[in-house]
Amino acid sequence: MMRMRALAAVALLAAGCMPMAATPTRRVPLGESFRLDRGETAAVEDLSLRFVTVVEDSRCPVGVQCIRAGEGRVQLALRAGRETDAVIVATEGGQPRYASFGPYDIHLVTLDPPRRRDEPHPQYVATLRVTRH
């Protein structure tokens, strides 16, 4: 039984999916911005969302002059009822700043802290807002 659970976990990780936390850490009103630490889960109405990871952070570091701003790309795990999805939203550029899931639009408002050259693994916090479309 333990071996099967370990294999299932490896399969989920290999597929880029991660199971949602059993219970969201807090409920957030629809339309209001909220902060979510990496690994934390929140609920908006019947939607649960978890900040899985920062896929990329190519934002221009503080104190450096860059030709382009770069972008921070955030992976979110979403669940509403039995439906699940993993989406990536970004601060700028190539990826959209929001994703749609069921009747919801999930917006990435900001990614903190600003990138610094001397801090390779910061404690990321995403500010998100969920609206209905």
N, CA, C and O of each residue as an XYZ file, in Angstrom:
532
protein
N       0.826     -1.190      0.000
C       0.000      0.000      0.000
C       0.871      1.254      0.000
O       0.599      2.203     -0.736
N       1.922      1.258      0.829
C       2.812      2.415      0.909
C       3.516      2.642     -0.423
O       3.695      3.778     -0.861
N       3.916      1.530     -1.064
C       4.598      1.624     -2.362
C       3.663      2.217     -3.419
O       4.103      3.006     -4.255
N       2.387      1.847     -3.391
C       1.426      2.375     -4.359
C       1.221      3.871     -4.159
O       1.113      4.608     -5.138
N       1.166      4.332     -2.927
C       1.032      5.765     -2.657
C       2.249      6.523     -3.144
O       2.118      7.602     -3.721
N       3.426      5.976     -2.921
C       4.658      6.615     -3.380
C       4.675      6.700     -4.903
O       5.061      7.726     -5.463
N       4.259      5.626     -5.578
C       4.208      5.632     -7.041
C       3.178      6.642     -7.547
O       3.419      7.316     -8.548
N       2.056      6.753     -6.879
C       1.033      7.721     -7.275
C       1.554      9.145     -7.114
O       1.302      9.995     -7.968
N       2.266      9.412     -6.044
C       2.834     10.747     -5.828
C       3.855     11.079     -6.905
O       3.872     12.199     -7.417
N       4.700     10.127     -7.252
C       5.691     10.342     -8.308
C       4.994     10.594     -9.639
O       5.415     11.463    -10.403
N       3.940      9.848     -9.922
C       3.201     10.031    -11.170
C       2.575     11.420    -11.245
O       2.608     12.055    -12.299
N       2.008     11.896    -10.147
C       1.431     13.241    -10.121
C       2.483     14.302    -10.346
O       2.258     15.249    -11.099
N       3.622     14.160     -9.708
C       4.698     15.129     -9.883
C       5.211     15.106    -11.306
O       5.467     16.161    -11.887
N       5.365     13.927    -11.875
C       5.860     13.807    -13.247
C       4.894     14.426    -14.237
O       5.316     14.972    -15.257
N       3.620     14.351    -13.955
C       2.611     14.916    -14.847
C       2.447     16.414    -14.652
O       1.688     17.048    -15.386
N       3.140     16.995    -13.678
C       3.015     18.416    -13.418
C       1.810     18.768    -12.580
O       1.495     19.947    -12.416
N       1.127     17.769    -12.046
C      -0.058     17.993    -11.219
C       0.306     17.751     -9.768
O       1.145     16.910     -9.447
N      -0.337     18.500     -8.910
C      -0.135     18.276     -7.496
C      -1.499     18.299     -6.840
O      -2.303     19.176     -7.156
N      -1.797     17.377     -5.942
C      -3.109     17.352     -5.322
C      -3.346     18.613     -4.481
O      -2.415     19.194     -3.923
N      -4.607     19.012     -4.410
C      -4.967     20.173     -3.604
C      -4.890     19.807     -2.131
O      -5.026     18.641     -1.760
N      -4.673     20.806     -1.307
C      -4.726     20.600      0.132
C      -6.165     20.233      0.494
O      -7.104     20.674     -0.168
N      -6.337     19.433      1.534
C      -7.667     18.973      1.917
C      -8.569     20.132      2.328
O      -9.759     20.122      2.010
N      -8.037     21.117      3.019
C      -8.832     22.227      3.510
C      -8.141     23.542      3.198
O      -6.977     23.724      3.555
N      -8.836     24.468      2.536
C      -8.236     25.774      2.289
C      -7.887     26.466      3.600
O      -8.569     26.280      4.607
N      -6.834     27.255      3.584
C      -6.411     27.930      4.797
C      -7.355     29.059      5.174
O      -7.469     29.416      6.347
N      -8.038     29.625      4.169
C      -8.993     30.696      4.486
C      -9.946     30.915      3.322
O      -9.675     30.516      2.190
N     -11.065     31.554      3.624
C     -12.050     31.917      2.599
C     -11.847     33.387      2.246
O     -11.561     34.214      3.112
N     -11.999     33.696      0.966
C     -11.775     35.046      0.472
C     -13.004     35.470     -0.324
O     -13.529     34.674     -1.103
N     -13.482     36.719     -0.146
C     -14.645     37.183     -0.911
C     -14.324     37.339     -2.402
O     -13.216     37.733     -2.765
N     -15.286     37.032     -3.248
C     -15.180     37.216     -4.681
C     -14.893     38.682     -4.992
O     -15.529     39.573     -4.429
N     -13.941     38.936     -5.882
C     -13.632     40.300     -6.323
C     -12.610     41.037     -5.485
O     -12.162     42.113     -5.881
N     -12.225     40.493     -4.332
C     -11.235     41.160     -3.478
C      -9.846     40.568     -3.694
O      -9.697     39.355     -3.845
N      -8.832     41.431     -3.708
C      -7.451     40.967     -3.817
C      -7.025     40.330     -2.510
O      -7.402     40.785     -1.430
N      -6.224     39.257     -2.619
C      -5.714     38.585     -1.421
C      -4.322     38.054     -1.711
O      -3.965     37.787     -2.859
N      -3.547     37.906     -0.652
C      -2.175     37.403     -0.761
C      -2.153     35.919     -0.425
O      -2.842     35.462      0.487
N      -1.347     35.174     -1.182
C      -1.248     33.739     -0.996
C       0.224     33.355     -1.042
O       0.900     33.574     -2.047
N       0.721     32.777      0.061
C       2.101     32.298      0.112
C       2.234     31.044     -0.740
O       1.262     30.322     -0.960
N       3.458     30.793     -1.220
C       3.709     29.570     -1.994
C       3.339     28.368     -1.122
O       3.775     28.269      0.025
N       2.529     27.450     -1.677
C       2.072     26.268     -0.956
C       0.756     26.454     -0.232
O       0.171     25.472      0.226
N       0.274     27.667     -0.115
C      -0.959     27.956      0.617
C      -2.181     27.808     -0.298
O      -2.089     28.003     -1.510
N      -3.328     27.458      0.305
C      -4.584     27.285     -0.420
C      -5.634     28.238      0.138
O      -5.708     28.458      1.347
N      -6.445     28.802     -0.757
C      -7.555     29.664     -0.354
C      -8.787     29.238     -1.129
O      -8.685     28.545     -2.142
N      -9.959     29.656     -0.651
C     -11.221     29.342     -1.314
C     -11.987     30.624     -1.581
O     -12.076     31.509     -0.731
N     -12.538     30.701     -2.789
C     -13.416     31.795     -3.192
C     -14.675     31.126     -3.721
O     -14.647     30.456     -4.754
N     -15.782     31.311     -3.005
C     -17.028     30.599     -3.306
C     -16.729     29.102     -3.334
O     -16.239     28.565     -2.340
N     -17.012     28.401     -4.458
C     -16.744     26.958     -4.505
C     -15.410     26.635     -5.181
O     -15.134     25.472     -5.475
N     -14.589     27.642     -5.427
C     -13.281     27.470     -6.064
C     -12.183     27.427     -5.010
O     -12.083     28.320     -4.168
N     -11.352     26.372     -5.062
C     -10.147     26.317     -4.230
C      -8.958     26.555     -5.143
O      -8.890     26.008     -6.243
N      -8.024     27.371     -4.683
C      -6.830     27.588     -5.463
C      -5.605     27.542     -4.569
O      -5.605     28.058     -3.451
N      -4.554     26.908     -5.092
C      -3.305     26.763     -4.349
C      -2.179     27.318     -5.186
O      -2.073     27.038     -6.380
N      -1.327     28.121     -4.535
C      -0.121     28.663     -5.162
C       0.917     27.550     -5.105
O       1.508     27.301     -4.054
N       1.139     26.878     -6.240
C       2.033     25.728     -6.295
C       3.480     26.159     -6.280
O       4.237     25.752     -5.398
N       3.886     26.988     -7.255
C       5.286     27.379     -7.361
C       5.447     28.556     -8.304
O       4.520     28.925     -9.025
N       6.622     29.133     -8.288
C       7.020     30.111     -9.298
C       7.788     29.327    -10.351
O       8.859     28.786    -10.075
N       7.244     29.267    -11.543
C       7.832     28.509    -12.634
C       9.058     29.231    -13.184
O      10.044     28.598    -13.560
N       8.988     30.560    -13.228
C      10.084     31.373    -13.754
C      10.023     32.749    -13.116
O       8.942     33.282    -12.866
N      11.188     33.319    -12.855
C      11.253     34.703    -12.400
C      12.384     35.387    -13.155
O      13.540     35.360    -12.731
N      12.033     35.997    -14.273
C      13.016     36.705    -15.088
C      12.825     38.215    -14.975
O      13.300     38.973    -15.821
N      12.120     38.651    -13.911
C      11.912     40.083    -13.711
C      13.251     40.772    -13.491
O      14.188     40.182    -12.953
N      13.325     42.017    -13.912
C      14.550     42.794    -13.752
C      14.831     42.990    -12.259
O      13.963     43.476    -11.535
N      16.030     42.621    -11.783
C      16.341     42.774    -10.362
C      16.343     44.239     -9.914
O      16.627     45.137    -10.706
N      16.030     44.463     -8.662
C      16.058     45.789     -8.054
C      17.470     46.368     -8.217
O      18.459     45.678     -7.971
N      17.557     47.630     -8.630
C      18.851     48.304     -8.755
C      19.591     48.025    -10.048
O      20.727     48.468    -10.216
N      18.970     47.301    -10.964
C      19.590     46.971    -12.244
C      18.748     47.586    -13.350
O      17.519     47.560    -13.286
N      19.413     48.149    -14.379
C      18.694     48.695    -15.512
C      18.625     47.614    -16.594
O      19.656     47.145    -17.075
N      17.416     47.226    -16.969
C      17.212     46.150    -17.933
C      16.554     46.694    -19.198
O      15.868     47.716    -19.166
N      16.773     46.001    -20.302
C      16.147     46.388    -21.564
C      14.657     46.071    -21.526
O      13.842     46.835    -22.043
N      14.304     44.949    -20.915
C      12.884     44.600    -20.762
C      12.607     44.217    -19.312
O      13.512     43.818    -18.579
N      11.354     44.342    -18.912
C      10.976     44.120    -17.518
C      11.080     42.658    -17.092
O      11.299     42.374    -15.915
N      10.924     41.725    -18.036
C      10.889     40.309    -17.676
C       9.540     39.951    -17.090
O       8.623     40.772    -17.071
N       9.419     38.714    -16.607
C       8.139     38.299    -16.046
C       8.331     37.261    -14.953
O       9.315     36.521    -14.938
N       7.373     37.223    -14.043
C       7.283     36.165    -13.052
C       6.125     35.281    -13.458
O       5.022     35.778    -13.684
N       6.351     33.964    -13.557
C       5.308     33.018    -13.956
C       4.960     32.138    -12.768
O       5.830     31.485    -12.191
N       3.688     32.122    -12.407
C       3.185     31.440    -11.218
C       2.261     30.296    -11.628
O       1.366     30.480    -12.454
N       2.482     29.102    -11.042
C       1.591     27.970    -11.288
C       0.589     27.877    -10.151
O       0.952     27.911     -8.975
N      -0.682     27.760    -10.527
C      -1.778     27.613     -9.573
C      -2.495     26.298     -9.828
O      -2.681     25.908    -10.980
N      -2.901     25.609     -8.766
C      -3.742     24.417     -8.864
C      -5.157     24.852     -8.494
O      -5.366     25.477     -7.455
N      -6.128     24.521     -9.344
C      -7.508     24.961     -9.166
C      -8.429     23.761     -9.021
O      -8.206     22.706     -9.615
N      -9.468     23.947     -8.217
C     -10.481     22.899     -8.056
C     -11.827     23.558     -7.771
O     -11.945     24.464     -6.946
N     -12.839     23.065     -8.490
C     -14.231     23.453     -8.231
C     -15.044     22.186     -8.416
O     -15.161     21.668     -9.526
N     -15.603     21.691     -7.323
C     -16.305     20.409     -7.379
C     -15.316     19.305     -7.711
O     -14.311     19.142     -7.018
N     -15.592     18.544     -8.769
C     -14.685     17.462     -9.182
C     -13.714     17.900    -10.277
O     -12.811     17.149    -10.648
N     -13.899     19.107    -10.790
C     -13.037     19.621    -11.855
C     -11.751     20.191    -11.258
O     -11.786     20.919    -10.266
N     -10.620     19.853    -11.870
C      -9.325     20.387    -11.440
C      -8.548     20.855    -12.666
O      -8.805     20.412    -13.786
N      -7.610     21.743    -12.443
C      -6.740     22.214    -13.515
C      -5.508     22.840    -12.881
O      -5.532     23.265    -11.726
N      -4.446     22.888    -13.646
C      -3.234     23.607    -13.268
C      -3.030     24.668    -14.330
O      -3.036     24.369    -15.524
N      -2.847     25.918    -13.896
C      -2.679     27.025    -14.840
C      -1.429     27.812    -14.480
O      -0.939     27.759    -13.352
N      -0.930     28.540    -15.465
C       0.201     29.438    -15.233
C      -0.240     30.830    -15.627
O      -0.743     31.048    -16.730
N      -0.048     31.770    -14.718
C      -0.324     33.183    -14.972
C       0.970     33.950    -14.743
O       1.841     33.503    -13.996
N       1.093     35.106    -15.387
C       2.355     35.834    -15.339
C       2.147     37.304    -15.006
O       1.046     37.841    -15.128
N       3.239     37.941    -14.581
C       3.195     39.354    -14.244
C       3.240     40.237    -15.476
O       2.671     41.329    -15.457
N       3.892     39.807    -16.544
C       4.047     40.595    -17.769
C       4.195     39.671    -18.958
O       4.337     38.459    -18.797
N       4.161     40.236    -20.141
C       4.658     39.583    -21.342
C       3.919     38.361    -21.836
O       2.704     38.390    -22.029
N       4.677     37.263    -22.044
C       4.248     36.092    -22.787
C       3.035     35.344    -22.277
O       2.238     34.875    -23.090
N       2.855     35.210    -20.998
C       1.711     34.479    -20.440
C       0.639     35.484    -20.019
O       0.946     36.639    -19.727
N      -0.624     35.039    -19.991
C      -1.681     35.963    -19.556
C      -1.599     36.265    -18.065
O      -1.101     35.461    -17.277
N      -2.097     37.437    -17.701
C      -2.147     37.839    -16.299
C      -3.320     37.176    -15.585
O      -3.423     37.257    -14.361
N      -4.202     36.522    -16.334
C      -5.316     35.821    -15.696
C      -5.624     34.539    -16.447
O      -5.250     34.373    -17.608
N      -6.316     33.632    -15.758
C      -6.756     32.369    -16.355
C      -8.241     32.212    -16.054
O      -8.735     32.705    -15.040
N      -8.936     31.529    -16.935
C     -10.352     31.247    -16.730
C     -10.522     29.782    -16.334
O      -9.850     28.896    -16.860
N     -11.436     29.553    -15.395
C     -11.736     28.206    -14.926
C     -13.198     28.193    -14.513
O     -13.580     28.849    -13.543
N     -14.017     27.445    -15.250
C     -15.459     27.476    -14.986
C     -15.952     28.898    -15.140
O     -15.604     29.562    -16.116
N     -16.759     29.391    -14.198
C     -17.272     30.756    -14.309
C     -16.304     31.812    -13.758
O     -16.665     32.986    -13.671
N     -15.093     31.418    -13.388
C     -14.162     32.314    -12.699
C     -13.005     32.766    -13.587
O     -12.543     32.030    -14.459
N     -12.552     33.983    -13.347
C     -11.291     34.486    -13.878
C     -10.369     34.696    -12.684
O     -10.746     35.359    -11.718
N      -9.159     34.135    -12.744
C      -8.190     34.236    -11.665
C      -7.084     35.163    -12.146
O      -6.361     34.831    -13.084
N      -6.947     36.321    -11.513
C      -6.007     37.360    -11.924
C      -4.770     37.341    -11.021
O      -4.896     37.271     -9.798
N      -3.588     37.404    -11.614
C      -2.360     37.632    -10.858
C      -2.148     39.133    -10.810
O      -1.846     39.751    -11.831
N      -2.302     39.722     -9.635
C      -2.171     41.167     -9.465
C      -0.693     41.536     -9.330
O      -0.204     42.406    -10.051
N       0.018     40.882     -8.414
C       1.451     41.121     -8.232
C       2.130     39.851     -7.735
O       1.478     38.930     -7.243
N       3.439     39.824     -7.872
C       4.275     38.772     -7.308
C       5.337     39.461     -6.475
O       6.089     40.293     -6.981
N       5.401     39.117     -5.204
C       6.374     39.712     -4.285
C       7.296     38.638     -3.747
O       6.908     37.469     -3.750
N       8.467     38.955     -3.297
C       9.081     40.276     -3.330
C       9.632     40.565     -4.719
O       9.745     39.664     -5.549
N       9.981     41.849     -4.973
C      10.663     42.148     -6.224
C      11.948     41.319     -6.306
O      12.556     40.994     -5.287
N      12.343     40.988     -7.520
C      13.528     40.147     -7.702
C      14.788     40.897     -7.281
O      14.942     42.087     -7.556
N      15.684     40.177     -6.610
C      16.975     40.718     -6.180
C      18.057     39.734     -6.595
O      17.866     38.521     -6.519
N      19.174     40.255     -7.027
C      20.279     39.382     -7.443
C      20.853     38.601     -6.272
O      21.322     37.477     -6.451
N      20.822     39.181     -5.070
C      21.436     38.544     -3.908
C      20.488     37.615     -3.143
O      20.847     37.106     -2.082
N      19.286     37.392     -3.673
C      18.310     36.518     -3.006
C      17.776     35.503     -4.026
O      16.734     35.730     -4.642
N      18.489     34.385     -4.201
C      18.099     33.438     -5.249
C      16.809     32.657     -4.974
O      16.168     32.200     -5.920
N      16.415     32.493     -3.728
C      15.221     31.707     -3.389
C      14.341     32.458     -2.388
O      14.276     32.088     -1.216
N      13.668     33.510     -2.849
C      12.844     34.302     -1.924
C      11.574     33.567     -1.501
O      11.182     32.577     -2.117
N      10.949     34.058     -0.458
C       9.654     33.558      0.005
C       8.587     34.271     -0.820
O       8.145     35.362     -0.459
N       8.182     33.667     -1.906
C       7.232     34.314     -2.818
C       5.839     34.400     -2.226
O       5.391     33.517     -1.496
N       5.164     35.503     -2.567
C       3.765     35.720     -2.216
C       3.078     36.279     -3.458
O       3.512     37.288     -4.015
N       2.008     35.620     -3.888
C       1.233     36.095     -5.034
C       0.007     36.843     -4.515
O      -0.680     36.371     -3.609
N      -0.258     38.005     -5.093
C      -1.506     38.701     -4.822
C      -2.434     38.376     -5.974
O      -2.121     38.639     -7.136
N      -3.587     37.799     -5.637
C      -4.544     37.309     -6.622
C      -5.897     37.962     -6.416
O      -6.179     38.509     -5.350
N      -6.734     37.901     -7.448
C      -8.118     38.345     -7.340
C      -8.953     37.425     -8.218
O      -8.587     37.166     -9.364
N     -10.056     36.935     -7.701
C     -10.959     36.060     -8.449
C     -12.243     36.813     -8.736
O     -12.857     37.378     -7.831
N     -12.652     36.819    -10.009
C     -13.902     37.447    -10.425
C     -14.703     36.434    -11.249
O     -14.189     35.381    -11.626
N     -15.951     36.763    -11.517
C     -16.783     35.937    -12.406
C     -16.806     36.622    -13.773
O     -16.818     37.850    -13.866
N     -16.813     35.811    -14.826
C     -16.946     36.404    -16.174
C     -18.332     36.174    -16.732
O     -18.626     36.600    -17.849
